[in-house]
């Protein structure tokens, strides 16, 4: 009769004198115990007890109970697989959009993809969002996030964090959003006063259960939200590193050994978080609109792999913007909760994905009232606002001044000093009379957001030199500006055309540009990524895509002014060579 030994260690080993050794897991052992071979005696060896217990077929039930009990006691803990689908910086983009001749995004297409991927691993998949669901299209102007929330609830998102734009319309609007969300919204670095509508609605962390395993998820929101949005009194944004350490500590006290940071602080800050906080396994980020892996213009892989201060592996991912892609990260943990392997494959949400029928019908219902909104009158102008191609690409125009004044005004509280905008972003004029929403959309049709960055005076000069380098060709790189005045010679050699630059502060005080000083610049998301050849912008520091839609910022500025009488002629001065 063959003798078999069953070893109860981290792994199970059955030894048969006639066939060698076979490594088993608990499920395989259970099958053997449920269907034992006939005429076989077994020995149960428990090495740490230093004894052998012999048993026959009559004791198989006892063996089965012992195997199951041992598993529950943690003697046979196995690796744990988790799949995370994630989005960030949705910015109310419910419709698909065209980017570089490719259609990407669309909430109905996202639903189809999420359902398909969830079906592959239904019990081990989380769906998460890293903030900025609010702000960016007319859907937000009309529904204040409730249209997006309807779809998010139906897709069964399981957790989200708060982005800075969730505060754009104040605390009451956000409180209503959170109350109606069927998933928790978390942020560990938000302190809420007792009299705030948000009191009790924002938790620092949440614990989710996946296949019986507890997953801790804490949130973080950009510390500069008070300057980038409109939270109002009663909300304070604290240090993200200190808040993360506190949240992780609390989760560990709950016995959680698998921890995810769901953050809206920007990719570089995510990396800094990983380097400074122990026991974080995965960081799902947003805010900086950073592409990774297979996403267009990505410079780093998906995921980015780094280590905590104590040397443990951390995976850092983010999912670009506007629902163009769906992040997909598969992670394996060992019994100690440590990341031991991973696979990342973000999915393009493109025309190959059939939109979900139910979502398409619902989206149409939300879309119809926007036609009325587009005809809404937001102001009036007593002068032609010049945006014709031949004018705006060769000289300063009053419409260029209006737009750059609007974006500079929006970020003055963030320390912005000057604004530079490529004229190619401006596509039409606005005639004398009432100004409608649809007219502003025609002027600024590209869906660009506004961004800010810090440039040295030398880099500002390089940007302006580039802007006037092809003025004779009428290229879209020609700059419209606010907060500065410059003189240039269009006939001078390229790179040496700008003769002088001065900075004009809010009081009208004019000072020469200091080439070694740092200036906070406002532009659009196209230019900050080097659009129209503005490579110098890519070298700027402290880059933040605010998420504010350029057309929305201009519309808000027009509403505030209402009677538009903007002039031109004193910001860009042409001096001809003799």
C-alpha positions as CSV (number, residue, x, y, z in Angstrom):
1,X,0.0,0.0,0.0
2,X,1.4,3.4,-0.9
3,X,2.0,5.9,1.9
4,X,1.2,9.6,1.3
5,X,2.2,12.5,3.5
6,X,0.3,15.8,3.7
7,X,2.3,18.7,5.0
8,X,0.5,21.7,6.4
9,X,2.8,24.6,5.7
10,X,2.5,27.7,3.5
11,X,2.0,25.2,0.7
12,X,0.7,21.6,0.8
13,X,2.9,18.7,-0.3
14,X,1.8,15.2,-0.9
15,X,4.5,12.5,-1.1
16,X,3.7,9.1,-2.5
17,X,6.5,6.5,-2.3
18,X,5.8,5.5,-5.9
19,X,5.3,8.7,-7.8
20,X,7.4,11.5,-6.1
21,X,6.0,14.8,-4.9
22,X,3.2,17.0,-6.0
23,X,2.5,20.6,-4.8
24,X,-1.1,21.2,-4.0
25,X,-3.3,24.1,-3.0
26,X,-6.2,23.8,-0.6
27,X,-8.8,23.3,-3.4
28,X,-6.8,20.4,-4.8
29,X,-6.4,18.8,-1.4
30,X,-10.2,19.2,-0.7
31,X,-10.9,17.3,-4.0
32,X,-8.6,14.4,-2.9
33,X,-10.2,14.3,0.5
34,X,-13.7,14.3,-1.0
35,X,-12.8,11.5,-3.5
36,X,-10.0,9.4,-1.8
37,X,-8.2,6.6,-3.7
38,X,-9.2,3.1,-2.4
39,X,-6.8,0.9,-0.4
40,X,-4.6,3.8,0.6
41,X,-3.4,4.8,4.0
42,X,-2.4,8.5,4.6
43,X,-0.1,10.2,7.1
44,X,-0.8,13.7,8.3
45,X,2.5,15.3,9.1
46,X,2.5,18.6,11.1
47,X,6.2,19.4,11.2
48,X,6.1,22.0,14.0
49,X,4.4,19.4,16.2
50,X,7.1,16.9,15.3
51,X,4.7,14.0,15.1
52,X,2.9,11.9,12.5
53,X,-0.7,10.9,12.7
54,X,-1.7,7.9,10.6
55,X,-5.3,7.7,9.3
56,X,-7.2,5.6,6.9
57,X,-10.4,6.2,4.8
58,X,-12.5,6.3,8.0
59,X,-10.8,9.6,9.0
60,X,-11.1,11.4,5.6
61,X,-14.0,13.5,7.0
62,X,-11.8,14.6,9.8
63,X,-9.1,15.5,7.4
64,X,-11.5,17.5,5.3
65,X,-12.7,19.5,8.3
66,X,-9.0,20.1,9.3
67,X,-8.1,21.3,5.8
68,X,-11.0,23.8,5.7
69,X,-10.3,24.9,9.3
70,X,-6.7,25.3,8.5
71,X,-7.5,27.5,5.6
72,X,-9.8,29.7,7.7
73,X,-7.0,30.0,10.3
74,X,-4.6,31.3,7.7
75,X,-2.3,28.2,7.6
76,X,-2.8,28.0,3.8
77,X,-3.1,31.6,2.8
78,X,-2.8,32.0,-0.9
79,X,-2.0,34.9,-3.2
80,X,-4.8,37.3,-3.9
81,X,-5.7,38.8,-7.4
82,X,-7.3,42.2,-7.8
83,X,-8.3,44.0,-10.9
84,X,-8.9,47.8,-10.9
85,X,-10.7,49.7,-13.7
86,X,-10.3,53.4,-13.3
87,X,-11.0,56.9,-14.7
88,X,-10.1,60.5,-13.8
89,X,-10.7,64.0,-15.0
90,X,-13.9,63.1,-16.7
91,X,-14.9,66.8,-16.8
92,X,-18.5,66.2,-17.9
93,X,-17.5,64.6,-21.2
94,X,-20.5,62.5,-21.8
95,X,-20.2,62.6,-25.6
96,X,-17.4,61.1,-27.6
97,X,-15.0,63.7,-29.0
98,X,-12.6,63.8,-31.9
99,X,-8.9,64.0,-31.1
100,X,-6.4,64.0,-33.9
101,X,-9.0,62.6,-36.3
102,X,-9.7,59.8,-33.9
103,X,-13.0,59.5,-32.0
104,X,-12.4,58.8,-28.3
105,X,-14.6,58.6,-25.2
106,X,-18.3,58.7,-24.7
107,X,-20.1,57.5,-21.6
108,X,-22.3,55.0,-23.6
109,X,-19.1,53.4,-25.0
110,X,-17.5,53.4,-21.6
111,X,-20.5,51.4,-20.2
112,X,-20.1,48.8,-22.9
113,X,-16.4,48.4,-22.2
114,X,-16.8,48.3,-18.4
115,X,-19.5,45.7,-18.6
116,X,-17.3,43.5,-20.9
117,X,-14.2,43.7,-18.7
118,X,-16.1,43.2,-15.5
119,X,-17.6,40.0,-16.9
120,X,-14.1,38.6,-17.3
121,X,-13.4,38.9,-13.5
122,X,-16.8,39.6,-11.9
123,X,-15.7,38.9,-8.3
124,X,-12.3,40.6,-8.2
125,X,-12.8,43.8,-10.1
126,X,-13.1,47.4,-8.6
127,X,-14.3,50.4,-10.6
128,X,-12.8,53.7,-9.3
129,X,-12.7,57.4,-10.2
130,X,-9.9,59.8,-9.3
131,X,-11.8,63.1,-9.3
132,X,-12.9,66.0,-11.4
133,X,-16.2,64.6,-12.6
134,X,-17.5,68.2,-12.7
135,X,-16.8,71.0,-15.2
136,X,-15.9,71.0,-18.8
137,X,-18.9,70.8,-21.1
138,X,-22.4,72.3,-21.3
139,X,-23.7,69.1,-19.6
140,X,-22.2,70.5,-16.4
141,X,-23.5,74.0,-17.0
142,X,-27.0,72.6,-17.3
143,X,-27.1,69.7,-14.8
144,X,-24.3,70.6,-12.3
145,X,-23.0,67.0,-12.2
146,X,-26.3,65.2,-11.9
147,X,-26.3,63.9,-15.5
148,X,-22.8,62.4,-15.0
149,X,-23.8,61.0,-11.6
150,X,-26.7,59.2,-13.1
151,X,-24.4,57.2,-15.4
152,X,-21.8,56.7,-12.7
153,X,-24.4,55.2,-10.4
154,X,-25.6,52.9,-13.1
155,X,-22.1,51.7,-13.9
156,X,-21.6,50.8,-10.2
157,X,-18.6,52.8,-9.5
158,X,-17.4,51.7,-6.0
159,X,-15.4,54.7,-4.8
160,X,-14.2,58.1,-6.0
161,X,-12.2,61.0,-4.7
162,X,-12.9,64.7,-4.8
163,X,-11.1,66.8,-7.4
164,X,-10.7,70.5,-7.2
165,X,-13.4,71.1,-9.7
166,X,-16.0,69.4,-7.6
167,X,-15.9,72.7,-5.6
168,X,-16.5,75.0,-8.6
169,X,-20.1,75.8,-7.7
170,X,-19.7,75.8,-4.0
171,X,-20.4,73.3,-1.2
172,X,-24.1,73.0,-1.5
173,X,-24.0,71.7,-5.1
174,X,-21.2,69.2,-4.1
175,X,-23.2,68.1,-1.0
176,X,-26.2,67.3,-3.2
177,X,-24.0,65.3,-5.5
178,X,-22.4,63.2,-2.7
179,X,-25.8,62.5,-1.1
180,X,-27.2,61.1,-4.4
181,X,-24.0,59.1,-5.2
182,X,-24.4,55.4,-4.7
183,X,-20.6,55.1,-4.0
184,X,-18.4,56.8,-1.3
185,X,-16.4,59.9,-2.1
186,X,-13.3,60.1,0.0
187,X,-10.6,62.6,0.8
188,X,-8.3,62.4,3.8
189,X,-6.9,66.0,3.5
190,X,-10.2,67.9,3.6
191,X,-11.3,69.4,6.9
192,X,-14.9,70.5,7.0
193,X,-16.4,73.0,9.5
194,X,-19.5,72.1,11.5
195,X,-21.7,74.6,9.7
196,X,-20.7,73.4,6.2
197,X,-23.2,71.5,4.0
198,X,-20.4,68.9,3.5
199,X,-20.2,68.1,7.2
200,X,-20.3,64.3,7.6
201,X,-20.3,63.6,3.9
202,X,-16.6,63.3,3.1
203,X,-14.8,60.4,4.8
204,X,-11.0,60.1,4.7
205,X,-11.1,56.4,3.7
206,X,-13.3,53.5,3.0
207,X,-12.9,49.7,3.2
208,X,-14.2,47.6,0.4
209,X,-14.5,43.8,0.3
210,X,-13.3,41.8,-2.7
211,X,-13.6,38.0,-2.6
212,X,-13.6,38.2,1.2
213,X,-10.4,40.3,1.3
214,X,-10.5,43.8,2.7
215,X,-9.2,46.7,0.6
216,X,-8.5,50.1,2.1
217,X,-8.9,53.1,-0.1
218,X,-8.1,56.6,1.0
219,X,-8.5,59.8,-1.0
220,X,-6.5,63.0,-1.5
221,X,-7.5,66.4,-3.1
222,X,-5.1,69.0,-4.5
223,X,-3.9,71.3,-1.7
224,X,-4.2,74.3,-4.0
225,X,-8.0,73.8,-4.5
226,X,-8.8,76.9,-2.6
227,X,-7.0,78.9,-5.4
228,X,-8.1,76.7,-8.3
229,X,-11.7,76.5,-7.4
230,X,-14.5,78.1,-5.3
231,X,-14.9,76.0,-2.1
232,X,-15.9,79.0,0.1
233,X,-15.6,79.3,3.8
234,X,-15.6,76.2,6.0
235,X,-13.4,73.9,3.9
236,X,-9.7,73.5,4.5
237,X,-7.2,71.5,2.3
238,X,-4.4,70.1,4.5
239,X,-1.0,68.6,3.7
240,X,-1.4,65.6,1.5
241,X,1.6,63.6,2.8
242,X,0.7,64.1,6.5
243,X,-3.0,63.2,5.7
244,X,-2.0,60.1,3.8
245,X,0.2,58.9,6.6
246,X,-2.7,59.3,9.1
247,X,-5.2,57.6,6.8
248,X,-2.8,54.6,6.2
249,X,-2.2,54.3,9.9
250,X,-5.9,54.2,10.6
251,X,-6.5,51.5,7.9
252,X,-3.6,49.4,9.3
253,X,-5.2,49.6,12.8
254,X,-8.3,48.1,11.1
255,X,-6.1,45.1,10.1
256,X,-6.0,46.2,6.4
257,X,-2.8,45.2,4.5
258,X,-3.8,46.1,1.0
259,X,-4.1,49.9,0.6
260,X,-4.9,52.1,-2.4
261,X,-4.4,55.8,-2.6
262,X,-7.2,57.4,-4.8
263,X,-5.8,60.8,-5.4
264,X,-6.4,64.1,-7.3
265,X,-3.1,65.8,-6.7
266,X,-1.2,65.3,-10.0
267,X,1.2,62.7,-11.3
268,X,4.4,64.2,-9.8
269,X,2.7,64.6,-6.4
270,X,1.6,60.9,-6.7
271,X,5.2,59.9,-7.2
272,X,6.2,62.0,-4.2
273,X,3.5,60.4,-2.2
274,X,4.8,56.9,-3.0
275,X,8.3,58.0,-2.0
276,X,7.2,59.3,1.4
277,X,4.5,57.1,2.7
278,X,4.9,53.5,3.7
279,X,2.3,50.7,3.2
280,X,0.6,52.2,0.2
281,X,0.4,49.5,-2.5
282,X,-1.3,51.3,-5.5
283,X,-1.9,55.0,-6.3
284,X,-4.7,55.7,-8.8
285,X,-4.3,59.4,-9.7
286,X,-5.7,62.4,-11.5
287,X,-5.5,66.2,-11.8
288,X,-2.5,66.5,-14.1
289,X,-4.2,64.8,-17.2
290,X,-1.1,62.6,-17.6
291,X,-1.1,60.0,-20.4
292,X,0.8,56.7,-19.6
293,X,1.6,53.6,-21.5
294,X,-0.2,53.3,-24.8
295,X,-2.0,56.6,-24.5
296,X,-1.0,59.3,-27.0
297,X,2.0,61.4,-26.1
298,X,2.8,59.2,-23.1
299,X,6.3,59.5,-21.8
300,X,6.2,56.8,-19.1
301,X,4.8,53.3,-18.8
302,X,1.6,52.1,-17.3
303,X,2.0,51.4,-14.4
304,X,5.0,53.4,-13.2
305,X,6.7,51.2,-10.5
306,X,8.5,52.7,-7.5
307,X,9.1,52.0,-3.9
308,X,8.0,53.3,-0.5
309,X,10.6,54.4,2.1
310,X,10.7,50.9,3.5
311,X,11.4,49.4,0.1
312,X,7.9,48.0,-0.7
313,X,6.7,48.1,-4.3
314,X,4.1,50.8,-5.3
315,X,2.3,51.0,-8.6
316,X,1.3,54.4,-9.8
317,X,-1.2,54.9,-12.6
318,X,-3.5,57.6,-14.0
319,X,-5.8,57.6,-17.0
320,X,-5.2,60.8,-19.0
321,X,-8.5,62.7,-19.4
322,X,-12.2,63.0,-20.5
323,X,-12.9,59.3,-20.5
324,X,-10.8,58.8,-23.7
325,X,-9.3,55.7,-22.1
326,X,-10.2,53.2,-19.4
327,X,-7.4,52.3,-17.0
328,X,-7.0,48.6,-16.3
329,X,-4.6,47.3,-13.7
330,X,-4.3,43.7,-12.6
331,X,-2.3,43.1,-9.4
332,X,-1.3,40.0,-7.4
333,X,-0.7,40.3,-3.6
334,X,1.0,37.7,-1.4
335,X,-0.6,36.7,1.9
336,X,1.3,39.6,3.6
337,X,-0.5,42.1,1.4
338,X,2.6,42.9,-0.7
339,X,2.4,43.5,-4.4
340,X,4.3,40.7,-6.1
341,X,3.2,40.9,-9.8
342,X,1.1,43.2,-12.0
343,X,-0.2,43.7,-15.6
344,X,-1.3,47.0,-16.9
345,X,-3.3,47.5,-20.1
346,X,-5.3,50.7,-20.5
347,X,-8.0,50.5,-23.2
348,X,-8.8,53.2,-25.8
349,X,-12.6,53.9,-25.8
350,X,-12.8,54.4,-29.5
351,X,-15.3,53.9,-32.4
352,X,-14.7,50.1,-32.3
353,X,-16.8,50.0,-29.1
354,X,-20.5,49.9,-29.7
355,X,-22.3,52.3,-27.4
356,X,-24.7,50.9,-24.8
357,X,-28.3,51.3,-26.1
358,X,-29.8,52.3,-22.8
359,X,-27.1,54.9,-22.1
360,X,-27.5,56.3,-25.6
361,X,-31.2,56.9,-25.1
362,X,-30.6,58.5,-21.7
363,X,-27.8,60.7,-23.1
364,X,-30.2,62.0,-25.8
365,X,-32.6,63.1,-23.2
366,X,-29.9,65.0,-21.4
367,X,-28.6,66.5,-24.6
368,X,-31.8,68.0,-26.0
369,X,-32.1,70.9,-23.5
370,X,-28.6,72.0,-24.3
371,X,-29.8,73.4,-27.7
372,X,-31.8,75.9,-25.7
373,X,-28.8,76.7,-23.5
374,X,-26.7,77.4,-26.6
375,X,-29.0,80.2,-27.6
376,X,-28.8,81.8,-24.1
377,X,-27.7,85.5,-24.2
378,X,-24.8,86.1,-21.8
379,X,-23.9,89.7,-22.7
380,X,-23.6,92.3,-25.5
381,X,-20.9,94.2,-27.3
382,X,-20.9,97.7,-28.7
383,X,-17.9,96.9,-31.0
384,X,-17.0,94.2,-33.4
385,X,-15.0,91.6,-31.5
386,X,-12.4,90.8,-34.1
387,X,-11.4,87.2,-34.6
388,X,-11.0,86.8,-38.3
389,X,-8.1,84.7,-39.4
390,X,-6.3,87.4,-41.3
391,X,-6.5,89.8,-38.4
392,X,-6.0,87.6,-35.3
393,X,-3.0,85.8,-36.7
394,X,-1.0,88.9,-37.6
395,X,-1.8,91.5,-34.9
396,X,-3.3,92.2,-31.5
397,X,-7.2,92.2,-31.6
398,X,-9.8,93.2,-29.1
399,X,-11.2,89.6,-29.1
400,X,-7.7,88.3,-28.3
401,X,-7.5,90.8,-25.5
402,X,-10.9,89.8,-24.1
403,X,-10.0,86.1,-24.1
404,X,-6.6,86.6,-22.5
405,X,-8.0,89.0,-20.0
406,X,-10.6,86.4,-19.0
407,X,-8.1,83.6,-18.4
408,X,-5.7,85.8,-16.6
409,X,-8.5,87.1,-14.3
410,X,-9.6,83.6,-13.6
411,X,-6.2,82.6,-12.1
412,X,-5.1,85.9,-10.5
413,X,-5.8,84.3,-7.1
414,X,-3.3,81.5,-8.0
415,X,-0.6,84.1,-8.6
416,X,-1.0,84.4,-12.4
417,X,0.8,87.4,-13.9
418,X,0.5,87.1,-17.6
419,X,-1.5,85.2,-20.3
420,X,-0.3,84.1,-23.7
421,X,-2.7,82.4,-26.1
422,X,-2.1,81.1,-29.7
423,X,-4.3,82.9,-32.2
424,X,-5.1,79.6,-33.9
425,X,-7.4,78.9,-31.0
426,X,-9.7,81.8,-32.0
427,X,-11.9,80.8,-35.0
428,X,-14.4,83.5,-35.6
429,X,-15.5,87.1,-34.7
430,X,-18.5,88.3,-32.7
431,X,-20.5,91.0,-34.3
432,X,-22.0,94.1,-32.5
433,X,-25.1,93.2,-30.5
434,X,-26.1,90.4,-28.1
435,X,-23.6,87.6,-27.4
436,X,-24.9,84.1,-27.1
437,X,-23.4,80.9,-25.7
438,X,-23.3,79.4,-29.2
439,X,-21.2,82.4,-30.5
440,X,-18.6,81.8,-27.9
441,X,-18.5,78.1,-28.8
442,X,-17.9,79.1,-32.4
443,X,-15.0,81.3,-31.4
444,X,-13.5,78.7,-29.1
445,X,-14.6,75.3,-30.5
446,X,-11.8,73.0,-29.5
447,X,-12.7,72.2,-26.0
448,X,-9.3,73.3,-24.6
449,X,-8.9,73.9,-20.9
450,X,-6.8,76.6,-19.3
451,X,-3.4,75.7,-17.8
452,X,-0.9,77.6,-15.7
453,X,2.8,77.2,-15.4
454,X,5.9,79.1,-14.3
455,X,8.4,80.4,-16.8
456,X,11.5,82.4,-16.4
457,X,11.7,85.8,-18.1
458,X,14.1,84.3,-20.6
459,X,11.5,81.6,-21.4
460,X,8.7,84.2,-21.8
461,X,10.9,86.0,-24.3
462,X,11.5,82.7,-26.2
463,X,7.8,82.1,-26.3
464,X,7.1,85.5,-27.7
465,X,9.9,85.2,-30.2
466,X,8.4,81.9,-31.4
467,X,5.0,83.6,-31.6
468,X,6.1,86.2,-34.0
469,X,8.5,84.0,-35.9
470,X,6.1,83.4,-38.8
471,X,3.8,86.4,-38.7
472,X,4.3,87.0,-42.4
473,X,2.8,83.6,-43.1
474,X,-0.3,84.1,-40.9
475,X,0.5,81.1,-38.7
476,X,-1.7,80.2,-35.7
477,X,1.2,80.6,-33.3
478,X,0.9,84.4,-33.3
479,X,0.3,85.3,-29.6
480,X,-2.5,87.2,-28.1
481,X,-1.5,88.5,-24.6
482,X,-2.6,90.0,-21.3
483,X,-0.5,91.4,-18.5
484,X,2.3,92.4,-20.7
485,X,3.4,94.6,-23.6
486,X,6.0,93.9,-26.2
487,X,7.5,95.6,-29.2
488,X,8.7,93.6,-32.2
489,X,10.2,94.0,-35.6
490,X,8.6,91.6,-38.2
491,X,11.4,92.1,-40.6
492,X,14.2,91.3,-38.2
493,X,15.8,87.8,-38.3
494,X,13.8,85.0,-36.6
495,X,14.8,84.7,-33.0
496,X,15.7,88.4,-32.7
497,X,12.5,90.1,-33.5
498,X,11.3,91.0,-30.0
499,X,12.8,94.3,-29.1
500,X,11.4,94.9,-25.6
501,X,9.0,93.3,-23.1
502,X,7.3,94.8,-20.1
503,X,5.1,93.3,-17.4
504,X,1.9,95.2,-16.4
505,X,0.4,94.5,-13.0
506,X,-3.2,94.8,-11.9
507,X,-2.7,98.5,-10.9
508,X,-1.3,99.3,-14.4
509,X,2.3,99.6,-13.2
510,X,4.7,98.7,-15.9
511,X,8.1,97.1,-15.3
512,X,10.7,95.7,-17.7
513,X,10.8,91.9,-18.0
514,X,13.4,90.4,-15.7
515,X,15.1,87.5,-17.7
516,X,16.1,85.7,-14.5
517,X,12.8,86.1,-12.6
518,X,10.0,83.6,-12.5
519,X,6.5,84.5,-13.9
520,X,3.3,82.6,-13.5
521,X,1.8,82.2,-17.0
522,X,-1.8,81.3,-18.0
523,X,-2.3,79.6,-21.4
524,X,-4.4,76.7,-22.8
525,X,-3.9,73.0,-22.6
526,X,-2.9,72.9,-26.2
527,X,0.0,75.2,-25.8
528,X,1.3,73.9,-22.5
529,X,1.9,70.6,-24.3
530,X,3.9,72.3,-27.0
531,X,1.0,73.0,-29.4
532,X,1.7,75.3,-32.3
533,X,5.4,74.7,-31.7
534,X,5.6,76.3,-28.3
535,X,8.2,73.8,-27.1
536,X,9.4,76.2,-24.4
537,X,6.1,75.8,-22.6
538,X,6.8,72.1,-22.0
539,X,9.9,73.1,-20.0
540,X,7.8,75.3,-17.6
541,X,7.6,74.3,-14.0
542,X,4.6,73.8,-11.7
543,X,2.4,72.9,-14.7
544,X,-1.3,72.5,-13.8
545,X,-4.1,71.9,-16.2
546,X,-6.9,73.6,-14.2
547,X,-9.7,71.7,-16.0
548,X,-11.5,75.0,-16.5
549,X,-12.9,74.9,-20.0
550,X,-11.6,77.9,-22.0
551,X,-15.0,78.7,-23.4
552,X,-16.6,78.6,-19.9
553,X,-14.0,80.9,-18.5
554,X,-14.7,83.4,-21.3
555,X,-18.4,83.1,-21.0
556,X,-18.2,83.8,-17.2
557,X,-16.1,86.8,-17.9
558,X,-18.5,88.2,-20.5
559,X,-21.4,87.6,-18.0
560,X,-19.6,89.6,-15.4
561,X,-18.8,92.5,-17.7
562,X,-22.0,92.2,-19.7
563,X,-21.4,95.3,-21.8
564,X,-18.2,94.6,-23.6
565,X,-16.1,97.6,-24.8
566,X,-12.7,96.1,-25.0
567,X,-10.1,97.9,-27.1
568,X,-6.8,96.9,-28.8
569,X,-3.6,98.5,-29.9
570,X,-1.4,98.9,-26.8
571,X,-0.2,95.4,-26.1
572,X,1.6,94.3,-29.2
573,X,3.5,97.1,-31.0
574,X,5.1,96.7,-34.4
575,X,8.3,98.6,-35.2
576,X,9.4,98.4,-38.7
577,X,13.1,98.3,-39.6
578,X,14.4,101.2,-41.7
